[in-house]
Amino acid sequence: MKNKIKNKMSAMFQKESFWAWVFVLPAFLGTLIFIIVPIFASFGLSFVDWNLISKPKIVGLENYTGLFNDPVFYQVLWNTLYYALITAIFSIILPLILAVALNGKIKGSGFFKTAY
């Protein structure tokens, strides 16, 4: 009797597992095709010099040494970090401060809680 129940549960689990894979597979394939494969392709292409007309020429780490010796790279890096910091402040810290303020007893906080 116990074995019969176990087999029934196993069959039910396999059926649920199949449908779980059916729903997860499109997201997995999309992530694989549009995120994972381009990351590895970009990494591989970073070791070659290729203008899409001639054959690719393997240059190894030459692209990276050229990058770190370029003074414009450091300005671009600083601008990117500055932009990321400002964006983080306005998208995370400022709303958190507003949420804490609205959680208290402030006149008009009910309106903002309802509106947002």
Secondary structure, 3 states (H helix, E strand, C coil): CHHHHHHHHHHHHHHHHHHHHHHHHHHHHHHHHHHHHHHHHHHHHCCEECCCCCCCEECCCHHHHHHHHCHHHHHHHHHHHHHHHHHHHHHHHHHHHHHHHHHCCCCCHHHHHHHC
